[in-house]
Amino acid sequence: MENVKSKRKQKKVTRDTPAQKNMGKVNKPVKCRGCGIKEGSIEDFELGQGWIACDSCSKWYHENCAEDNGVLDDEYFSCRACTA
């Protein structure tokens, strides 16, 4: 079984949007796993939140949604599903 702490030290939280992280690739907009708002939508712009990806599963969340749906600190984020 892999040590979770050693894995966490290797990867830092990204604060880019999903589109910025995947520049040059053709991807459909992702939905926030917390609130369900699509990246780049009017609601997303009105919300004005940054995006963050789970270190383990790479699912995307708005920063506020991440605080409510997992463990978030200055360097790492793990969603509730991955910390269970």
C-alpha positions as CSV (number, residue, x, y, z in Angstrom):
1,M,0.0,0.0,0.0
2,E,1.4,3.4,-1.0
3,N,2.1,6.0,1.6
4,V,-0.3,8.9,1.1
5,K,2.0,11.5,2.8
6,S,4.9,10.8,0.4
7,K,2.5,11.1,-2.6
8,R,1.2,14.4,-1.3
9,K,4.6,15.9,-1.0
10,Q,5.3,15.3,-4.7
11,K,2.3,17.3,-6.1
12,K,1.2,20.8,-5.3
13,V,-2.2,22.3,-5.7
14,T,-2.8,24.0,-9.0
15,R,-4.7,27.3,-9.0
16,D,-5.1,27.5,-12.8
17,T,-8.4,27.0,-14.5
18,P,-9.0,23.6,-16.1
19,A,-8.7,25.3,-19.6
20,Q,-5.3,26.9,-18.6
21,K,-4.0,23.6,-17.4
22,N,-5.0,21.9,-20.7
23,M,-3.8,24.7,-23.1
24,G,-3.4,23.4,-26.6
25,K,-5.8,20.4,-26.0
26,V,-9.4,20.3,-27.1
27,N,-11.4,19.6,-24.0
28,K,-15.0,20.3,-23.2
29,P,-15.5,22.6,-20.1
30,V,-15.5,20.8,-16.8
31,K,-18.1,21.1,-14.0
32,C,-17.2,21.9,-10.5
33,R,-17.7,18.7,-8.5
34,G,-19.0,20.8,-5.6
35,C,-21.6,23.2,-7.1
36,G,-22.0,21.8,-10.7
37,I,-21.3,25.1,-12.4
38,K,-19.5,24.7,-15.8
39,E,-16.2,26.3,-16.4
40,G,-16.5,29.4,-18.5
41,S,-20.2,29.8,-18.0
42,I,-21.9,33.0,-17.0
43,E,-22.4,31.6,-13.5
44,D,-18.7,30.8,-13.3
45,F,-17.7,34.4,-14.3
46,E,-20.3,35.8,-11.8
47,L,-18.9,33.5,-9.0
48,G,-15.4,34.8,-9.7
49,Q,-13.7,31.9,-8.0
50,G,-10.4,30.2,-8.9
51,W,-10.3,26.5,-9.7
52,I,-8.4,23.8,-7.9
53,A,-7.8,20.1,-8.7
54,C,-7.8,17.2,-6.3
55,D,-4.2,15.9,-5.9
56,S,-5.4,12.3,-6.1
57,C,-8.2,12.1,-8.7
58,S,-7.7,15.4,-10.6
59,K,-11.4,16.4,-10.3
60,W,-11.9,20.1,-10.4
61,Y,-13.6,22.3,-7.8
62,H,-14.0,26.1,-7.2
63,E,-11.8,27.1,-4.3
64,N,-14.8,27.7,-2.0
65,C,-16.4,24.4,-3.0
66,A,-13.1,22.7,-2.3
67,E,-13.1,24.0,1.3
68,D,-16.6,22.5,1.8
69,N,-15.8,19.2,0.0
70,G,-12.4,18.0,1.1
71,V,-9.2,18.9,2.9
72,L,-7.6,22.1,1.6
73,D,-4.5,23.9,2.8
74,D,-2.0,26.2,1.2
75,E,-0.3,23.6,-0.9
76,Y,-2.6,20.5,-1.2
77,F,-6.2,19.6,-1.8
78,S,-7.8,16.2,-1.5
79,C,-11.5,15.8,-2.2
80,R,-13.9,14.1,0.2
81,A,-14.1,11.0,-2.0
82,C,-10.3,10.5,-1.9
83,T,-9.9,11.1,1.8
84,A,-12.7,8.7,2.8
